[in-house]
Amino acid sequence: MGLKGNSGLKNTADTKPILAFETSENICGVCIYFSDDKYFSSSVNLKHAHSEKIFELTDFLFKTTRIKPADLDAIAVSEGPGSFTGLRIGFSAAKGIAYGAQLPIIPVPTYEALAFQLASILKDGDEFIISNKLNKEEVFFSRFQIRGNNYIFAEDLTILRKELFLQKSRGLKIFGNSAEISGSQILYPSVPDSLFIARWAMKFGYSRKTFNYDFSEPNYLKDFIVKENIK
């Protein structure tokens, strides 16, 4: 477990930080974010350890930054799609801390946070796919295009069977473990850094703030979408 951060030079004394969680796949990441000039994050890449590590990482950052839950502005949490168990652990942690400190939760679309992160790496106009395996036959899928320092949807988030995924992804960069299906090398980052969960929440997420903890749930996608078939 390591610490990444930028203590910054600007005065952020009046800025309340956001606590952000990323648990959609194997990486368990936590970030305390004041601004682009001041943030602290830590993560571990370990299967089946989110339930233990998420609170260990959070406590570590609270102690490092001398921040208490009551000092936070909101809690951002990666909402999916992704691992059923990982997402539930992230939401459970976010709800527990939010409820105790009476803070709002900001659910952050996982693939959009990763697209936002990739916008700082890829070139303007680049198209790419974010896709992770759902089961043996299906994948989560979305296609994006870089526009300046941001992203747009080239194809909305959906579920595809492997055969259709192979057709749609031909010739494009694939971020996520579905790259293995096409025999491509997995490109990194394959999941968003918790820093970009926080950055997305700060830039785009304030209309998504909610105190309705009971109805804040991960976006599993599987239950809400009609799967596409090969034409």
C-alpha positions as CSV (number, residue, x, y, z in Angstrom):
1,M,0.0,0.0,0.0
2,G,1.6,3.3,-1.1
3,L,0.6,6.9,-1.1
4,K,0.3,9.1,-4.2
5,G,-0.4,12.7,-3.9
6,N,0.2,16.4,-4.6
7,S,0.3,18.7,-1.7
8,G,0.1,21.7,-4.0
9,L,1.1,25.3,-3.6
10,K,-2.3,27.0,-3.8
11,N,-4.3,27.9,-0.8
12,T,-7.1,25.3,-0.4
13,A,-7.9,26.0,3.2
14,D,-11.5,26.9,2.4
15,T,-12.0,23.9,0.1
16,K,-13.8,20.9,1.5
17,P,-12.4,17.7,0.0
18,I,-14.2,14.8,-1.6
19,L,-13.6,11.2,-0.6
20,A,-13.6,8.9,-3.6
21,F,-13.8,5.1,-4.0
22,E,-13.0,2.9,-7.0
23,T,-13.8,-0.8,-6.5
24,S,-15.3,-1.8,-9.9
25,E,-12.7,-4.4,-10.7
26,N,-9.6,-5.9,-9.0
27,I,-8.1,-2.5,-7.9
28,C,-9.3,-1.1,-4.7
29,G,-8.6,2.6,-4.7
30,V,-9.3,5.5,-2.3
31,C,-8.6,9.2,-2.8
32,I,-9.1,12.4,-0.7
33,Y,-9.3,15.2,-3.2
34,F,-9.2,18.9,-2.6
35,S,-8.3,20.1,-6.1
36,D,-6.0,19.2,-8.9
37,D,-3.2,20.8,-6.9
38,K,-4.0,19.0,-3.6
39,Y,-5.0,15.3,-3.4
40,F,-3.9,12.1,-1.8
41,S,-4.7,8.6,-3.0
42,S,-3.8,5.0,-2.3
43,S,-4.7,1.7,-3.9
44,V,-4.0,-2.1,-3.9
45,N,-4.4,-4.6,-6.7
46,L,-5.5,-7.7,-5.0
47,K,-8.4,-10.1,-5.7
48,H,-11.1,-10.7,-3.1
49,A,-9.7,-8.2,-0.7
50,H,-11.8,-5.1,-1.2
51,S,-13.9,-5.6,1.9
52,E,-10.8,-5.6,4.1
53,K,-8.6,-3.1,2.2
54,I,-11.2,-0.3,1.5
55,F,-11.4,0.7,5.2
56,E,-7.6,0.1,5.7
57,L,-6.9,2.5,2.8
58,T,-9.5,5.0,4.0
59,D,-8.2,5.1,7.6
60,F,-4.6,5.5,6.2
61,L,-5.6,8.5,4.2
62,F,-7.7,10.1,7.0
63,K,-4.6,9.8,9.3
64,T,-2.2,11.1,6.6
65,T,-4.3,14.1,5.8
66,R,-5.7,14.6,9.3
67,I,-9.2,14.7,7.8
68,K,-12.3,13.5,9.5
69,P,-15.5,12.4,7.7
70,A,-17.2,15.6,9.0
71,D,-14.6,17.7,7.1
72,L,-15.7,16.2,3.8
73,D,-18.0,17.8,1.2
74,A,-19.2,14.6,-0.3
75,I,-18.3,10.9,-1.1
76,A,-17.9,9.9,-4.7
77,V,-18.2,6.2,-5.5
78,S,-17.6,4.3,-8.8
79,E,-21.1,3.1,-9.7
80,G,-20.2,0.5,-12.5
81,P,-20.7,-1.4,-14.5
82,G,-18.2,-3.9,-13.1
83,S,-17.8,-6.6,-10.5
84,F,-21.0,-7.2,-8.6
85,T,-19.2,-7.8,-5.3
86,G,-16.7,-5.0,-5.8
87,L,-19.4,-2.4,-6.5
88,R,-21.5,-3.4,-3.5
89,I,-18.4,-3.1,-1.2
90,G,-17.7,0.4,-2.6
91,F,-21.3,1.5,-2.1
92,S,-21.5,0.0,1.3
93,A,-18.4,1.9,2.5
94,A,-19.7,5.1,0.9
95,K,-23.1,4.8,2.5
96,G,-21.7,3.9,5.9
97,I,-19.4,6.9,6.1
98,A,-22.0,9.3,4.4
99,Y,-24.7,8.3,6.8
100,G,-22.5,8.7,9.9
101,A,-21.4,12.2,8.8
102,Q,-24.6,13.2,7.0
103,L,-22.9,13.7,3.7
104,P,-24.2,13.3,0.2
105,I,-23.1,10.5,-2.2
106,I,-22.1,11.2,-5.8
107,P,-22.4,8.0,-7.9
108,V,-19.8,8.2,-10.7
109,P,-20.2,6.3,-14.0
110,T,-17.1,4.1,-14.0
111,Y,-16.5,4.0,-17.8
112,E,-17.0,7.8,-18.1
113,A,-14.4,8.4,-15.3
114,L,-12.0,6.2,-17.2
115,A,-12.7,8.0,-20.5
116,F,-12.1,11.3,-18.7
117,Q,-8.8,9.9,-17.5
118,L,-7.8,8.7,-21.0
119,A,-8.6,12.2,-22.3
120,S,-5.5,13.4,-20.5
121,I,-3.4,10.7,-22.3
122,L,-4.8,10.1,-25.8
123,K,-4.9,12.5,-28.8
124,D,-7.7,14.7,-29.8
125,G,-10.0,12.7,-32.2
126,D,-8.8,9.3,-31.0
127,E,-11.6,6.7,-30.7
128,F,-11.3,3.8,-28.3
129,I,-13.4,1.2,-26.5
130,I,-13.8,0.5,-22.8
131,S,-14.9,-3.1,-22.2
132,N,-14.8,-5.6,-19.5
133,K,-16.0,-9.2,-19.3
134,L,-19.5,-9.7,-17.8
135,N,-19.5,-13.5,-18.1
136,K,-18.3,-16.2,-20.4
137,E,-20.4,-15.0,-23.3
138,E,-21.0,-11.3,-22.7
139,V,-19.1,-8.1,-22.2
140,F,-19.8,-4.5,-21.0
141,F,-19.1,-2.2,-23.9
142,S,-18.8,1.5,-24.7
143,R,-17.0,3.4,-27.4
144,F,-15.7,6.9,-26.9
145,Q,-13.9,9.7,-28.8
146,I,-11.5,12.3,-27.4
147,R,-12.6,15.9,-27.9
148,G,-10.0,18.3,-26.7
149,N,-9.4,17.5,-23.0
150,N,-12.7,15.7,-22.7
151,Y,-14.6,12.8,-24.2
152,I,-17.9,12.1,-26.0
153,F,-19.8,8.9,-26.5
154,A,-19.4,7.4,-29.9
155,E,-21.6,4.4,-28.8
156,D,-23.6,4.2,-25.6
157,L,-22.9,1.8,-22.8
158,T,-24.4,-1.6,-23.5
159,I,-23.9,-5.4,-23.2
160,L,-22.7,-7.3,-26.2
161,R,-22.2,-11.0,-26.9
162,K,-18.5,-11.8,-27.7
163,E,-19.1,-12.2,-31.4
164,L,-20.6,-8.8,-31.8
165,F,-17.9,-7.3,-29.6
166,L,-15.2,-8.7,-31.9
167,Q,-17.0,-7.0,-34.9
168,K,-17.4,-3.6,-33.2
169,S,-13.9,-3.5,-31.7
170,R,-11.9,-4.4,-34.8
171,G,-9.1,-1.9,-35.3
172,L,-9.7,0.1,-32.2
173,K,-7.8,0.5,-28.9
174,I,-9.5,-1.6,-26.1
175,F,-9.1,-0.6,-22.5
176,G,-10.3,-3.3,-20.1
177,N,-10.0,-7.1,-19.8
178,S,-12.2,-7.8,-22.8
179,A,-9.1,-7.1,-24.9
180,E,-8.1,-10.7,-24.1
181,I,-11.1,-11.9,-26.2
182,S,-9.7,-10.4,-29.4
183,G,-6.1,-11.5,-28.6
184,S,-5.1,-7.9,-28.0
185,Q,-2.8,-6.8,-25.2
186,I,-4.7,-5.2,-22.3
187,L,-4.0,-1.5,-22.3
188,Y,-3.6,0.5,-19.1
189,P,-5.2,2.1,-17.3
190,S,-8.0,-0.6,-17.6
191,V,-10.0,0.9,-14.7
192,P,-10.2,4.5,-13.5
193,D,-7.9,5.7,-10.8
194,S,-9.7,6.8,-7.7
195,L,-8.3,10.3,-8.4
196,F,-10.4,10.5,-11.6
197,I,-13.5,9.2,-9.7
198,A,-13.0,12.3,-7.6
199,R,-12.2,14.6,-10.5
200,W,-15.2,13.4,-12.5
201,A,-17.4,14.0,-9.4
202,M,-16.0,17.5,-8.9
203,K,-16.4,18.5,-12.6
204,F,-19.6,16.8,-13.7
205,G,-21.2,15.1,-10.6
206,Y,-22.7,17.8,-8.4
207,S,-26.2,17.4,-10.0
208,R,-25.9,13.7,-9.0
209,K,-25.5,14.4,-5.3
210,T,-28.0,12.5,-3.2
211,F,-28.8,11.9,0.5
212,N,-31.1,9.1,-0.5
213,Y,-28.9,6.4,0.6
214,D,-31.5,3.6,0.4
215,F,-32.0,4.1,-3.3
216,S,-28.3,4.7,-4.2
217,E,-27.2,1.5,-5.9
218,P,-24.5,0.4,-8.3
219,N,-25.3,0.3,-12.0
220,Y,-25.1,-3.4,-12.8
221,L,-26.5,-2.8,-16.2
222,K,-27.4,-6.4,-16.7
223,D,-31.0,-6.1,-15.3
224,F,-31.8,-2.9,-17.2
225,I,-30.8,-3.5,-20.8
226,V,-31.9,-5.6,-23.8
227,K,-28.9,-7.3,-25.3
228,E,-28.0,-6.7,-28.9
229,N,-27.9,-9.6,-31.4
230,I,-25.7,-9.9,-34.5
231,K,-27.6,-8.7,-37.6
